[in-house]
């Protein structure tokens, strides 16, 4: 009996240690420290940052966590909700992303300028293709006078495969 309890205790501590050992970076802002101090005492931040929810959904979840024992007063619930909404909502997920690299800026210019001159941006965003499939698409379009250099084709294919590749 004691052996099973000891094994369960050791496994629990090991899993908790592993989840804490993997750092989950949160964007800087009012509420970051609050989440790091109060939320990780029960769970990692990975499931939190993977969600993309509306402000109402975040508020509901934060209040639910308070019901489970999270130590947040009403003002802290507001701060946590606003922080999560700012950085982890469908509308603002782009704001939480890192700034575009020069290559990404070039790729976006091609998409907004050249690609969008013939295609709706929604078509591009809704296409899920592998890197090879994007290469074939971009090469075919370039053959129709899109005018991209080989370097820009490679850059565009890398960007499209990262952004619109299979999930």
PyMOL commands that set and color helices and strands:
alter all, ss='L'
color gray80, all
select helices_A, chain A and resi 2-21+32-38+46-49+55-67+74-87+93-96+102-118+121-126+131-146+150-164
alter helices_A, ss='H'
color red, helices_A
deselect
rebuild
show_as cartoon
